[in-house]
């Protein structure tokens, strides 16, 4: 990789350049933030290692100016003890990672290898998108976690084909967002994208809604009506909550998948439709098929490519950027400034299980924005289920905090204060560990 090192300490800057050069990276060094900004904007870099505390222009100011000027390289902050809050703030503003000084050579090498792997995966996805004639990734999708990156990778690979895709996962995980991305990356992107919730339409009306009807076929059918299959012809039709499709209509859907033909209610002739089917469900469709609640032959027709969306509690890496994205979206819609989130509130957001997934998170953040004072979301602005029991209600919260503090201190002591290794021992992300350290008031052992 081509790297830029920005640090005002000559000894550390020189040794860092030697370490990185030995790892076969191309390295450019800058003695302060101003010189680093000139270098960063004058040539493309894959990653930038920037000290937080520097005279004239510190690391935070460098990051702000670099991003404002359109700089896109990964920025890794380097911070001595006492400036870690600034490093955390830099990560909130888009820095990729943080390394505490003093650090060992293998720590820096490991961080850069992870960054290189991330950029390689991102490059592969972008190459697939480019081959499909697609533009930049949809702004509606956050994919920091391995689970979401894996789902997007599959989407990019199957988008060019007409293959039927089955999206599974709990309600609120973003199945429709992923279906729209599949459509966007496909050769059908210029055609219509039509979505229907099979559970939201009464059974008596669903057949007409899907397949259309001819005039006089039933009371109230005063004119011919083209159904959603015809409306989606040339594009993509998302059949959400497919597990709730009535048995009689399952047979008709199977016929469409086999023959590419539909018949309007009351009509004697068939019509050809060119539709790519994407089905979505929160149910265990395989078990429903085994137990006779869903046609087994239809299940296998739909399940050509299956993609499971994990619940939000299993995608911890997606949570902080998703929070930022949703706050920005709400701010645009409400015509207000984007709020900040204080550490206590952020910790509550990170620790909540989110049984309602992204939909619950979106609603909680909108509520908090409306209640927030001075443009800052605090713990009391969050719904009761998210902020947890009030202080003093029960001792459970205090016991949990004490247990967390004990575990964190033990992990930091075992790793000699290395927070990345401590986070791995604790089974949490580095970002989550930062907020817990800040909230619990734990300093370096």
C-alpha positions as CSV (number, residue, x, y, z in Angstrom):
1,X,0.0,0.0,0.0
2,X,1.0,3.6,-0.4
3,X,1.1,5.1,3.1
4,X,1.4,8.6,4.5
5,X,2.9,9.0,8.1
6,X,2.2,12.3,9.8
7,X,4.0,12.7,13.2
8,X,6.0,15.6,14.7
9,X,8.3,13.3,16.7
10,X,11.4,12.6,14.5
11,X,12.4,9.4,16.2
12,X,9.0,7.8,16.1
13,X,8.4,9.0,12.5
14,X,11.7,7.5,11.3
15,X,11.2,4.1,13.1
16,X,7.6,3.9,11.8
17,X,8.8,4.5,8.2
18,X,11.4,1.8,8.6
19,X,8.9,-0.7,9.9
20,X,6.5,0.0,7.1
21,X,9.1,-0.1,4.4
22,X,10.3,-3.5,5.7
23,X,6.7,-4.6,5.1
24,X,7.1,-3.6,1.5
25,X,4.8,-0.5,1.7
26,X,5.6,2.7,-0.1
27,X,5.9,5.3,2.6
28,X,5.8,9.1,2.6
29,X,6.5,11.1,5.8
30,X,5.2,14.5,6.9
31,X,6.5,16.5,10.0
32,X,3.1,18.1,10.9
33,X,-0.6,18.3,10.0
34,X,-0.2,21.2,7.5
35,X,2.6,19.4,5.6
36,X,0.6,16.2,5.8
37,X,-2.5,17.8,4.4
38,X,-0.6,19.1,1.4
39,X,0.9,15.7,0.8
40,X,-2.4,13.9,1.3
41,X,-4.3,16.1,-1.2
42,X,-1.4,16.1,-3.7
43,X,-1.3,12.4,-4.3
44,X,-3.5,9.3,-3.7
45,X,-2.8,7.3,-0.6
46,X,-4.3,4.0,0.5
47,X,-4.0,4.8,4.2
48,X,-2.7,7.6,6.4
49,X,-1.2,7.2,9.9
50,X,-1.7,10.5,11.7
51,X,-0.7,11.6,15.2
52,X,-3.5,13.2,17.3
53,X,-1.4,15.8,19.2
54,X,0.7,18.0,17.0
55,X,1.5,21.8,17.0
56,X,-0.3,24.2,14.7
57,X,-2.7,21.6,13.1
58,X,-3.6,18.6,15.2
59,X,-4.9,15.3,14.0
60,X,-8.6,16.2,14.4
61,X,-8.2,19.3,12.3
62,X,-6.2,17.4,9.7
63,X,-9.0,14.8,9.5
64,X,-11.7,17.5,9.2
65,X,-9.9,19.4,6.4
66,X,-8.9,16.2,4.6
67,X,-12.4,14.8,4.5
68,X,-13.9,18.2,3.6
69,X,-11.5,18.4,0.6
70,X,-12.8,15.0,-0.6
71,X,-9.9,12.8,0.7
72,X,-10.9,9.1,0.8
73,X,-7.9,7.2,2.2
74,X,-8.3,5.3,5.4
75,X,-7.1,7.4,8.4
76,X,-5.6,5.6,11.4
77,X,-5.0,7.8,14.4
78,X,-2.0,7.5,16.7
79,X,-2.4,8.8,20.2
80,X,-0.4,8.8,23.5
81,X,-2.1,8.4,26.8
82,X,-4.1,11.5,27.7
83,X,-5.3,12.3,24.1
84,X,-7.4,9.2,23.7
85,X,-10.7,11.2,23.9
86,X,-9.5,13.1,20.8
87,X,-8.8,9.8,19.0
88,X,-12.3,8.5,19.9
89,X,-13.7,11.8,18.5
90,X,-11.7,11.3,15.3
91,X,-13.3,7.8,14.9
92,X,-16.7,9.4,15.3
93,X,-15.8,11.7,12.4
94,X,-14.7,8.9,10.1
95,X,-11.2,7.7,11.1
96,X,-10.8,4.0,10.3
97,X,-8.9,3.0,13.5
98,X,-6.9,4.1,16.5
99,X,-3.5,2.9,17.9
100,X,-2.4,3.8,21.3
101,X,1.2,5.0,21.9
102,X,3.6,3.4,22.6
103,X,2.8,0.6,20.3
104,X,4.7,-2.5,19.1
105,X,5.7,-3.0,15.5
106,X,3.4,-6.0,15.1
107,X,0.4,-3.9,16.3
108,X,0.8,-1.4,13.4
109,X,1.5,-4.2,10.9
110,X,-1.7,-6.0,12.0
111,X,-3.9,-2.9,11.8
112,X,-2.6,-2.2,8.3
113,X,-3.1,-5.8,7.2
114,X,-6.7,-5.6,8.3
115,X,-7.1,-2.3,6.5
116,X,-5.5,-3.8,3.4
117,X,-7.9,-6.8,3.5
118,X,-10.9,-4.5,3.9
119,X,-9.9,-2.4,1.0
120,X,-9.3,-5.6,-1.1
121,X,-12.8,-6.8,-0.4
122,X,-14.2,-3.4,-1.1
123,X,-12.3,-3.3,-4.3
124,X,-13.7,-6.7,-5.4
125,X,-17.2,-5.5,-4.8
126,X,-16.6,-2.3,-6.6
127,X,-15.1,-4.2,-9.6
128,X,-18.2,-6.3,-9.7
129,X,-20.4,-3.2,-9.6
130,X,-18.3,-1.6,-12.3
131,X,-18.7,-4.7,-14.5
132,X,-22.4,-4.4,-14.1
133,X,-22.3,-0.7,-15.0
134,X,-23.3,0.3,-11.5
135,X,-22.4,3.5,-9.8
136,X,-21.3,4.0,-6.2
137,X,-22.8,1.8,-3.4
138,X,-26.3,2.7,-2.3
139,X,-26.2,5.2,0.6
140,X,-29.0,3.3,2.2
141,X,-26.7,0.4,3.0
142,X,-24.3,0.1,5.9
143,X,-21.9,-2.8,5.6
144,X,-19.1,-2.7,8.1
145,X,-19.8,-6.2,9.5
146,X,-18.7,-9.4,7.8
147,X,-22.3,-10.5,7.7
148,X,-23.5,-7.5,5.6
149,X,-20.4,-7.5,3.4
150,X,-21.0,-11.2,2.7
151,X,-24.6,-10.5,1.8
152,X,-23.6,-7.7,-0.5
153,X,-21.0,-9.8,-2.1
154,X,-23.6,-12.5,-3.0
155,X,-26.0,-9.8,-4.2
156,X,-23.3,-8.4,-6.6
157,X,-22.6,-11.8,-8.0
158,X,-26.2,-12.9,-8.7
159,X,-27.5,-9.5,-9.8
160,X,-26.6,-10.0,-13.4
161,X,-28.6,-13.2,-13.7
162,X,-32.4,-13.6,-13.6
163,X,-32.1,-16.1,-10.8
164,X,-34.8,-16.0,-8.1
165,X,-33.4,-14.9,-4.7
166,X,-34.9,-15.6,-1.3
167,X,-34.1,-13.1,1.4
168,X,-34.6,-14.4,5.0
169,X,-34.1,-13.0,8.4
170,X,-36.0,-11.3,11.2
171,X,-38.4,-8.5,10.6
172,X,-36.8,-5.0,10.3
173,X,-33.3,-6.2,9.2
174,X,-33.5,-4.4,5.8
175,X,-34.6,-7.1,3.4
176,X,-36.4,-4.6,1.1
177,X,-33.3,-2.4,1.1
178,X,-31.2,-5.4,-0.1
179,X,-33.8,-6.3,-2.7
180,X,-33.6,-2.7,-4.1
181,X,-29.8,-3.0,-4.2
182,X,-30.1,-6.3,-6.2
183,X,-32.4,-4.5,-8.6
184,X,-30.1,-1.5,-8.8
185,X,-27.1,-3.7,-9.7
186,X,-29.0,-5.8,-12.3
187,X,-29.4,-5.2,-16.0
188,X,-33.0,-4.5,-15.1
189,X,-32.1,-1.3,-13.2
190,X,-33.9,0.9,-15.7
191,X,-37.1,-1.1,-15.3
192,X,-39.6,-0.9,-12.4
193,X,-39.0,-2.1,-8.9
194,X,-42.4,-3.2,-7.4
195,X,-42.8,-4.4,-3.8
196,X,-45.8,-6.0,-2.2
197,X,-46.4,-7.3,1.3
198,X,-48.3,-10.6,0.9
199,X,-49.5,-10.4,4.5
200,X,-50.9,-6.9,4.3
201,X,-53.5,-7.5,1.6
202,X,-56.7,-9.5,2.3
203,X,-56.7,-12.9,0.7
204,X,-59.9,-12.1,-1.4
205,X,-58.1,-9.1,-3.0
206,X,-54.5,-10.5,-3.3
207,X,-55.0,-12.6,-6.5
208,X,-56.4,-9.5,-8.3
209,X,-53.6,-7.4,-6.9
210,X,-50.9,-9.7,-8.1
211,X,-52.3,-11.0,-11.4
212,X,-54.9,-8.3,-12.4
213,X,-58.5,-8.9,-13.5
214,X,-60.8,-8.2,-16.4
215,X,-63.9,-6.1,-16.4
216,X,-67.0,-7.9,-14.9
217,X,-65.0,-10.7,-13.3
218,X,-66.4,-9.8,-9.9
219,X,-68.6,-7.1,-8.3
220,X,-66.8,-3.8,-8.5
221,X,-64.5,-4.8,-11.5
222,X,-65.7,-2.0,-13.7
223,X,-62.6,-2.0,-15.9
224,X,-59.7,-4.2,-16.9
225,X,-56.8,-4.0,-14.3
226,X,-53.2,-5.0,-14.8
227,X,-51.7,-6.6,-11.7
228,X,-48.3,-6.1,-10.1
229,X,-46.7,-8.8,-12.2
230,X,-47.6,-6.8,-15.3
231,X,-46.5,-3.5,-13.7
232,X,-43.1,-5.1,-12.8
233,X,-42.6,-6.5,-16.3
234,X,-39.0,-5.7,-17.4
235,X,-38.0,-5.2,-13.8
236,X,-38.1,-6.8,-10.3
237,X,-41.0,-7.8,-8.1
238,X,-40.4,-8.2,-4.4
239,X,-42.8,-10.5,-2.7
240,X,-42.4,-9.7,0.9
241,X,-43.7,-12.0,3.6
242,X,-44.0,-14.7,1.0
243,X,-44.6,-17.3,3.8
244,X,-48.1,-15.8,4.3
245,X,-49.1,-16.3,0.6
246,X,-52.4,-18.3,0.6
247,X,-52.0,-21.9,-0.7
248,X,-54.2,-21.3,-3.8
249,X,-52.0,-18.5,-4.9
250,X,-48.8,-20.5,-4.2
251,X,-49.8,-22.7,-7.1
252,X,-50.4,-19.8,-9.4
253,X,-47.0,-18.3,-8.4
254,X,-45.3,-21.6,-9.1
255,X,-46.8,-21.5,-12.6
256,X,-45.4,-18.0,-13.2
257,X,-42.0,-19.1,-12.2
258,X,-42.1,-22.2,-14.4
259,X,-43.8,-20.6,-17.5
260,X,-43.4,-16.9,-17.2
261,X,-47.1,-16.5,-17.8
262,X,-50.0,-15.0,-15.8
263,X,-53.7,-15.1,-16.2
264,X,-55.9,-12.2,-15.0
265,X,-58.9,-13.0,-12.8
266,X,-61.8,-13.8,-15.1
267,X,-59.7,-14.0,-18.2
268,X,-59.4,-17.0,-20.6
269,X,-56.0,-16.1,-22.0
270,X,-52.6,-16.0,-20.5
271,X,-50.1,-13.1,-20.8
272,X,-46.3,-13.3,-20.9
273,X,-44.4,-11.3,-18.2
274,X,-40.7,-10.7,-17.9
275,X,-40.2,-10.4,-14.2
276,X,-37.3,-11.2,-11.8
277,X,-38.8,-12.5,-8.5
278,X,-37.2,-11.7,-5.2
279,X,-39.0,-13.2,-2.2
280,X,-38.5,-12.3,1.4
281,X,-39.7,-13.8,4.7
282,X,-39.1,-13.7,8.4
283,X,-40.4,-17.2,8.7
284,X,-38.5,-20.5,8.6
285,X,-39.8,-21.4,5.1
286,X,-38.0,-24.7,4.9
287,X,-39.7,-25.9,8.1
288,X,-43.1,-24.6,6.8
289,X,-42.5,-26.6,3.7
290,X,-41.6,-29.8,5.6
291,X,-44.8,-29.4,7.8
292,X,-47.1,-28.7,4.8
293,X,-47.8,-25.0,5.5
294,X,-45.9,-24.0,2.3
295,X,-45.6,-25.8,-1.0
296,X,-42.4,-27.7,-1.1
297,X,-42.0,-27.4,-4.9
298,X,-42.5,-23.6,-4.7
299,X,-40.0,-23.3,-1.8
300,X,-37.3,-25.0,-4.0
301,X,-38.2,-22.7,-6.9
302,X,-37.8,-19.6,-4.7
303,X,-34.7,-20.8,-2.9
304,X,-32.3,-20.9,-5.8
305,X,-30.1,-18.3,-4.0
306,X,-30.8,-17.7,-0.4
307,X,-29.3,-14.8,1.6
308,X,-29.9,-14.5,5.3
309,X,-29.8,-11.1,6.9
310,X,-28.5,-11.3,10.5
311,X,-30.3,-9.5,13.3
312,X,-28.7,-6.2,14.3
313,X,-27.4,-7.6,17.6
314,X,-25.1,-9.9,15.6
315,X,-23.8,-7.0,13.5
316,X,-22.2,-4.8,16.2
317,X,-19.8,-3.2,13.7
318,X,-22.7,-1.9,11.7
319,X,-24.3,-0.1,14.6
320,X,-22.2,3.1,15.0
321,X,-22.2,4.0,11.3
322,X,-25.9,3.1,11.0
323,X,-26.7,5.4,13.9
324,X,-24.9,8.2,12.1
325,X,-26.7,7.5,8.9
326,X,-30.1,7.4,10.4
327,X,-29.5,10.6,12.4
328,X,-28.4,12.4,9.2
329,X,-31.5,11.1,7.4
330,X,-33.8,12.2,10.2
331,X,-32.1,15.6,10.3
332,X,-32.6,16.1,6.6
333,X,-36.3,15.1,6.8
334,X,-37.0,17.2,9.9
335,X,-35.0,20.2,8.6
336,X,-32.8,20.3,11.6
337,X,-29.1,20.1,12.4
338,X,-27.7,16.6,12.9
339,X,-27.4,16.0,16.7
340,X,-24.5,14.6,18.7
341,X,-24.9,11.6,21.0
342,X,-23.3,11.8,24.4
343,X,-21.3,8.8,25.7
344,X,-24.0,7.5,28.1
345,X,-26.6,7.5,25.3
346,X,-24.2,5.9,22.8
347,X,-23.4,3.2,25.3
348,X,-27.1,2.5,25.8
349,X,-27.6,2.3,22.0
350,X,-24.6,-0.1,21.6
351,X,-25.7,-2.4,24.4
352,X,-29.4,-2.7,23.5
353,X,-30.3,-6.0,21.8
354,X,-32.6,-4.4,19.2
355,X,-35.2,-7.1,18.9
356,X,-36.9,-4.9,16.3
357,X,-33.6,-4.5,14.4
358,X,-33.1,-1.5,12.1
359,X,-36.7,-0.4,12.3
360,X,-36.6,-0.2,16.1
361,X,-33.3,1.7,15.9
362,X,-34.7,4.2,13.4
363,X,-37.8,4.9,15.6
364,X,-35.7,5.2,18.8
365,X,-33.4,7.8,17.1
366,X,-36.3,9.8,15.7
367,X,-37.9,10.0,19.2
368,X,-34.6,11.0,20.7
369,X,-34.0,13.7,18.2
370,X,-37.4,15.2,18.9
371,X,-36.8,15.2,22.7
372,X,-33.1,16.2,22.6
373,X,-32.0,19.5,24.1
374,X,-29.2,21.7,22.8
375,X,-28.7,19.4,19.8
376,X,-27.4,16.5,22.1
377,X,-29.1,13.2,22.5
378,X,-28.8,12.0,26.1
379,X,-29.7,8.7,27.7
380,X,-33.0,10.1,29.1
381,X,-34.1,10.9,25.5
382,X,-34.1,7.3,24.5
383,X,-37.1,4.9,24.9
384,X,-37.2,3.1,28.3
385,X,-36.5,-0.2,26.7
386,X,-33.3,1.1,25.2
387,X,-32.0,3.1,28.2
388,X,-32.7,0.3,30.6
389,X,-34.0,0.5,34.2
390,X,-33.6,3.9,35.9
391,X,-30.9,4.2,38.4
392,X,-32.0,3.0,41.8
393,X,-34.9,0.9,40.5
394,X,-33.0,-2.4,41.0
395,X,-29.4,-3.3,41.8
396,X,-29.1,-5.3,38.6
397,X,-27.8,-2.4,36.6
398,X,-25.2,-1.6,39.2
399,X,-24.2,-5.2,39.5
400,X,-23.9,-5.4,35.7
401,X,-21.7,-2.3,35.6
402,X,-19.5,-3.7,38.4
403,X,-19.1,-7.0,36.5
404,X,-18.3,-5.1,33.3
405,X,-15.7,-3.0,35.1
406,X,-14.1,-6.1,36.7
407,X,-13.9,-7.9,33.3
408,X,-12.5,-4.9,31.5
409,X,-9.8,-4.2,34.1
410,X,-8.8,-7.9,34.0
411,X,-8.6,-7.9,30.2
412,X,-6.5,-4.7,30.2
413,X,-4.2,-6.1,32.8
414,X,-3.7,-9.3,30.9
415,X,-2.9,-7.5,27.7
416,X,-0.7,-4.9,29.3
417,X,-3.1,-2.1,28.5
418,X,-3.5,-3.1,24.8
419,X,-7.1,-2.1,24.1
420,X,-7.4,-3.9,20.8
421,X,-6.3,-7.2,22.4
422,X,-8.5,-6.5,25.4
423,X,-11.6,-6.0,23.2
424,X,-10.8,-9.3,21.5
425,X,-10.6,-11.1,24.9
426,X,-13.9,-9.5,25.9
427,X,-15.6,-10.4,22.6
428,X,-16.6,-6.8,21.8
429,X,-15.5,-4.3,19.2
430,X,-12.8,-1.7,20.0
431,X,-15.4,1.0,19.5
432,X,-17.7,-0.5,22.1
433,X,-14.8,-0.9,24.5
434,X,-13.9,2.9,24.1
435,X,-17.4,3.9,25.1
436,X,-17.5,1.5,28.1
437,X,-14.1,2.8,29.3
438,X,-15.4,6.4,29.0
439,X,-18.7,5.7,30.8
440,X,-17.2,3.6,33.6
441,X,-14.3,6.0,34.1
442,X,-11.6,3.4,33.6
443,X,-8.1,4.6,32.9
444,X,-5.1,2.6,31.7
445,X,-3.9,0.2,34.4
